[in-house]
Amino acid sequence: MGEGAEIKALKAMEEIGKYIASARKVMDLKQVSEMMEMLVSTYQNSKKVLIVGAGRSGLVGKAFAMRLMHLGFKVYVLGETITPRVEEGDLVIAISGSGSTELVVATARIAKRLGAKIIAITSFPNSPLGKVADHVIYVPGRSKISKEKDYVIRQILGLHEPLAPLGTLFEDTAMAFLDGVVTGLMERLGKSEDEMLKMHANVELP
C-alpha cells in the first residue's frame, strides 16, 4: 500500500460523510417522528424492543441496542441466548438495506403474528420487509438488490458487493441515523449522559 491507497481511504471517508449529510435531506421527518413515538410508548409501557439484522446491518443494530439499554429500555438482539419470547405490544426494529433478507423478513412476519409492532429500516419501502412492517423508515443507500437475497447464502457463495456504492452506504447512514434517534430519545425521556453512564457496563474484559 502506498500513498495513493491512503489518500483513497481518506477520500472514501469524506465521500461517505457527504453522502450521510445528503441522505438526511431526503429522509421523512414524519417517519422519524412516528418511530420516536413508538419507541417512547414501548418504554413507557415497559414493553420489550427486539433488534433484528444480518451481517453489518446486524452490527449496526447491536450498537443501537446498547444505547437503548443505556436509556433504560428492555432491549434484546435476535440470536443472543438471553433473548426472551416476543409478546403482544413489544416492538421489533428490523434493519435490512434490501428489505429482502430472508432471516429478517421471516422474523418480522412471525413477530407480527405474535402481536408485536414492526419498524422496518430499509432502502426499499415496497420490499417484503416494508410490506410486513407497521412503520417504515426510508434510509437511502442501496441502489439495487443483489440477485441472491439471502445474506447467509451470499456469504457462503462469496458474493460480496463493492465497498461503498451499495451496502456500506446504507449501513453507515443507518448507523448515523440511529445515533441521532438516541439523541432525540434522550430529549424525549429526559435522560442525561450521566444517567446513561450509570447503565454502562462496569465489568469488562481487560
Buried (B, 14 or more C-beta within 10 A) or exposed (E): EEEEEEEEEEEEEEEBEEBBEEBEEEBEEEBBEBBBEBBBEBBEEEBBBBBBBBBBBBBBBBBBBBBBBBBBBBBBBBBEEEBEEBEEBBBBBBBBBBBBBBBBBBBBBEBBEEEBBBBBBBBBBEBBBBBBBBBBBBBBBBEEBBEBBBBEEBEEEEEEBEEBEBBBBBBBBBBBBBEEBBEBBBEBBEBEEEBBEEBEEEEEEE
